[in-house]
Amino acid sequence: MKKLVIFLLILSCAALVACGKGTEINGHSTKTAYRSVKGLKKYMPAETQLEFEVSFWMLRDANKDDDTFLNLVDGKKPQDIIEMGKALYQERKAAGFKEYEQYASWEQMITKFGKDRLDQDKIRKGREESDAPDGKTRPEASILYNPRSPQH
């Protein structure tokens, strides 16, 4: 009985230690980092999800080497990633990064990306609603490629 209590105590401590990193990015591989980002976004407020996602992908774009990128994001919390993204935006804007010239600020860029995403969602929803009542998708709404189709 005493061994069972000790075993349960060790097991619960291990579980608590493993759960402690649930709010950080796991940068052991690109696959785990992407999975971490996807999981973290689920539990974030909607207003910070896009900012987090944009920041993460900006950092990825700036760090093409996998090891460098993974070392940069490993163990970081979403707020850390957002702060790093804002700093990178300021650095690139000051350096004359062409893509950022159209935005006066970080907030304006995030607002624009949010609007673009809403527009994409509306288009996607419109395509889903354009399915015929018999369950068949209209050809122009389909993303499948049929090599025998006269259109192609």
ROTOR-485780 format. One record per residue (C-alpha): x, y, z; residue in three letters; residue number from 0. Coordinates in nm, 2 decimals. Layout:
# residues N
X->X Y->Y Z->Z code->ALA pos->NUM
...
END
This chain:
# residues 152
X->0.00 Y->0.00 Z->0.00 code->MET pos->0
X->0.28 Y->0.24 Z->0.09 code->LYS pos->1
X->0.44 Y->0.17 Z->-0.26 code->LYS pos->2
X->0.11 Y->0.26 Z->-0.43 code->LEU pos->3
X->0.09 Y->0.59 Z->-0.25 code->VAL pos->4
X->0.45 Y->0.68 Z->-0.34 code->ILE pos->5
X->0.38 Y->0.57 Z->-0.70 code->PHE pos->6
X->0.07 Y->0.79 Z->-0.73 code->LEU pos->7
X->0.26 Y->1.08 Z->-0.57 code->LEU pos->8
X->0.54 Y->1.05 Z->-0.83 code->ILE pos->9
X->0.29 Y->1.01 Z->-1.11 code->LEU pos->10
X->0.09 Y->1.32 Z->-1.01 code->SER pos->11
X->0.41 Y->1.53 Z->-0.98 code->CYS pos->12
X->0.52 Y->1.42 Z->-1.33 code->ALA pos->13
X->0.18 Y->1.51 Z->-1.47 code->ALA pos->14
X->0.19 Y->1.86 Z->-1.31 code->LEU pos->15
X->0.54 Y->1.92 Z->-1.45 code->VAL pos->16
X->0.43 Y->1.81 Z->-1.80 code->ALA pos->17
X->0.12 Y->2.04 Z->-1.79 code->CYS pos->18
X->0.32 Y->2.34 Z->-1.68 code->GLY pos->19
X->0.45 Y->2.40 Z->-2.03 code->LYS pos->20
X->0.10 Y->2.40 Z->-2.19 code->GLY pos->21
X->0.11 Y->2.77 Z->-2.24 code->THR pos->22
X->0.45 Y->2.77 Z->-2.42 code->GLU pos->23
X->0.56 Y->2.68 Z->-2.77 code->ILE pos->24
X->0.74 Y->2.35 Z->-2.79 code->ASN pos->25
X->1.03 Y->2.42 Z->-3.02 code->GLY pos->26
X->1.18 Y->2.07 Z->-3.04 code->HIS pos->27
X->1.09 Y->2.04 Z->-3.41 code->SER pos->28
X->0.89 Y->2.24 Z->-3.66 code->THR pos->29
X->0.61 Y->2.00 Z->-3.64 code->LYS pos->30
X->0.58 Y->2.04 Z->-3.26 code->THR pos->31
X->0.61 Y->2.42 Z->-3.29 code->ALA pos->32
X->0.33 Y->2.44 Z->-3.54 code->TYR pos->33
X->0.12 Y->2.20 Z->-3.33 code->ARG pos->34
X->0.18 Y->2.42 Z->-3.02 code->SER pos->35
X->0.07 Y->2.73 Z->-3.20 code->VAL pos->36
X->-0.24 Y->2.56 Z->-3.32 code->LYS pos->37
X->-0.32 Y->2.44 Z->-2.97 code->GLY pos->38
X->-0.24 Y->2.77 Z->-2.80 code->LEU pos->39
X->-0.47 Y->2.97 Z->-3.04 code->LYS pos->40
X->-0.77 Y->2.76 Z->-2.93 code->LYS pos->41
X->-0.75 Y->2.90 Z->-2.58 code->TYR pos->42
X->-0.66 Y->3.26 Z->-2.66 code->MET pos->43
X->-0.91 Y->3.55 Z->-2.68 code->PRO pos->44
X->-1.02 Y->3.61 Z->-3.03 code->ALA pos->45
X->-0.87 Y->3.96 Z->-3.04 code->GLU pos->46
X->-0.52 Y->3.83 Z->-2.98 code->THR pos->47
X->-0.53 Y->3.51 Z->-3.20 code->GLN pos->48
X->-0.46 Y->3.70 Z->-3.52 code->LEU pos->49
X->-0.19 Y->3.91 Z->-3.37 code->GLU pos->50
X->-0.02 Y->3.60 Z->-3.23 code->PHE pos->51
X->-0.04 Y->3.41 Z->-3.56 code->GLU pos->52
X->0.09 Y->3.71 Z->-3.76 code->VAL pos->53
X->0.38 Y->3.75 Z->-3.52 code->SER pos->54
X->0.47 Y->3.38 Z->-3.53 code->PHE pos->55
X->0.48 Y->3.37 Z->-3.91 code->TRP pos->56
X->0.67 Y->3.70 Z->-3.93 code->MET pos->57
X->0.93 Y->3.55 Z->-3.71 code->LEU pos->58
X->0.93 Y->3.23 Z->-3.92 code->ARG pos->59
X->0.98 Y->3.45 Z->-4.23 code->ASP pos->60
X->1.27 Y->3.63 Z->-4.08 code->ALA pos->61
X->1.44 Y->3.31 Z->-3.96 code->ASN pos->62
X->1.45 Y->3.07 Z->-4.25 code->LYS pos->63
X->1.69 Y->2.83 Z->-4.08 code->ASP pos->64
X->1.49 Y->2.58 Z->-3.88 code->ASP pos->65
X->1.73 Y->2.55 Z->-3.58 code->ASP pos->66
X->1.76 Y->2.93 Z->-3.55 code->THR pos->67
X->1.38 Y->2.97 Z->-3.56 code->PHE pos->68
X->1.31 Y->2.69 Z->-3.32 code->LEU pos->69
X->1.56 Y->2.82 Z->-3.07 code->ASN pos->70
X->1.40 Y->3.16 Z->-3.10 code->LEU pos->71
X->1.04 Y->3.04 Z->-3.03 code->VAL pos->72
X->1.10 Y->2.74 Z->-2.80 code->ASP pos->73
X->0.95 Y->2.80 Z->-2.45 code->GLY pos->74
X->0.80 Y->3.13 Z->-2.55 code->LYS pos->75
X->0.45 Y->3.23 Z->-2.44 code->LYS pos->76
X->0.20 Y->3.39 Z->-2.69 code->PRO pos->77
X->0.26 Y->3.74 Z->-2.54 code->GLN pos->78
X->0.64 Y->3.70 Z->-2.59 code->ASP pos->79
X->0.58 Y->3.60 Z->-2.95 code->ILE pos->80
X->0.35 Y->3.91 Z->-3.00 code->ILE pos->81
X->0.61 Y->4.14 Z->-2.85 code->GLU pos->82
X->0.89 Y->3.99 Z->-3.07 code->MET pos->83
X->0.66 Y->4.03 Z->-3.37 code->GLY pos->84
X->0.60 Y->4.40 Z->-3.29 code->LYS pos->85
X->0.97 Y->4.46 Z->-3.25 code->ALA pos->86
X->1.04 Y->4.29 Z->-3.58 code->LEU pos->87
X->0.77 Y->4.50 Z->-3.75 code->TYR pos->88
X->0.93 Y->4.82 Z->-3.61 code->GLN pos->89
X->1.28 Y->4.70 Z->-3.72 code->GLU pos->90
X->1.16 Y->4.62 Z->-4.07 code->ARG pos->91
X->0.96 Y->4.93 Z->-4.11 code->LYS pos->92
X->1.25 Y->5.15 Z->-4.01 code->ALA pos->93
X->1.47 Y->4.96 Z->-4.26 code->ALA pos->94
X->1.22 Y->5.04 Z->-4.53 code->GLY pos->95
X->1.07 Y->4.70 Z->-4.58 code->PHE pos->96
X->0.85 Y->4.75 Z->-4.88 code->LYS pos->97
X->0.55 Y->4.54 Z->-4.77 code->GLU pos->98
X->0.51 Y->4.75 Z->-4.45 code->TYR pos->99
X->0.51 Y->5.09 Z->-4.62 code->GLU pos->100
X->0.13 Y->5.08 Z->-4.66 code->GLN pos->101
X->0.08 Y->5.06 Z->-4.28 code->TYR pos->102
X->0.12 Y->5.35 Z->-4.04 code->ALA pos->103
X->0.14 Y->5.12 Z->-3.74 code->SER pos->104
X->0.14 Y->4.76 Z->-3.61 code->TRP pos->105
X->-0.23 Y->4.80 Z->-3.51 code->GLU pos->106
X->-0.33 Y->4.91 Z->-3.86 code->GLN pos->107
X->-0.16 Y->4.61 Z->-4.01 code->MET pos->108
X->-0.33 Y->4.37 Z->-3.78 code->ILE pos->109
X->-0.67 Y->4.54 Z->-3.84 code->THR pos->110
X->-0.61 Y->4.51 Z->-4.22 code->LYS pos->111
X->-0.52 Y->4.14 Z->-4.18 code->PHE pos->112
X->-0.83 Y->4.08 Z->-3.97 code->GLY pos->113
X->-1.05 Y->4.25 Z->-4.23 code->LYS pos->114
X->-0.89 Y->4.04 Z->-4.51 code->ASP pos->115
X->-0.95 Y->3.72 Z->-4.31 code->ARG pos->116
X->-1.32 Y->3.81 Z->-4.26 code->LEU pos->117
X->-1.35 Y->3.87 Z->-4.63 code->ASP pos->118
X->-1.19 Y->3.53 Z->-4.70 code->GLN pos->119
X->-1.43 Y->3.37 Z->-4.46 code->ASP pos->120
X->-1.73 Y->3.53 Z->-4.63 code->LYS pos->121
X->-1.61 Y->3.41 Z->-4.97 code->ILE pos->122
X->-1.55 Y->3.06 Z->-4.83 code->ARG pos->123
X->-1.90 Y->3.06 Z->-4.67 code->LYS pos->124
X->-2.05 Y->3.18 Z->-4.99 code->GLY pos->125
X->-1.89 Y->2.88 Z->-5.18 code->ARG pos->126
X->-2.03 Y->2.64 Z->-4.92 code->GLU pos->127
X->-2.38 Y->2.79 Z->-4.96 code->GLU pos->128
X->-2.35 Y->2.77 Z->-5.34 code->SER pos->129
X->-2.37 Y->2.39 Z->-5.34 code->ASP pos->130
X->-2.68 Y->2.27 Z->-5.52 code->ALA pos->131
X->-2.97 Y->2.13 Z->-5.31 code->PRO pos->132
X->-2.90 Y->1.78 Z->-5.44 code->ASP pos->133
X->-2.56 Y->1.79 Z->-5.27 code->GLY pos->134
X->-2.35 Y->1.84 Z->-5.58 code->LYS pos->135
X->-2.11 Y->2.13 Z->-5.59 code->THR pos->136
X->-2.13 Y->2.37 Z->-5.88 code->ARG pos->137
X->-1.82 Y->2.34 Z->-6.10 code->PRO pos->138
X->-1.70 Y->2.69 Z->-6.03 code->GLU pos->139
X->-1.72 Y->2.64 Z->-5.66 code->ALA pos->140
X->-1.53 Y->2.31 Z->-5.67 code->SER pos->141
X->-1.16 Y->2.30 Z->-5.59 code->ILE pos->142
X->-1.12 Y->1.95 Z->-5.74 code->LEU pos->143
X->-0.94 Y->1.91 Z->-6.07 code->TYR pos->144
X->-1.09 Y->1.67 Z->-6.32 code->ASN pos->145
X->-0.85 Y->1.61 Z->-6.61 code->PRO pos->146
X->-1.14 Y->1.49 Z->-6.83 code->ARG pos->147
X->-1.34 Y->1.80 Z->-6.78 code->SER pos->148
X->-1.39 Y->2.01 Z->-7.10 code->PRO pos->149
X->-1.30 Y->2.32 Z->-6.89 code->GLN pos->150
X->-0.94 Y->2.21 Z->-6.84 code->HIS pos->151
END
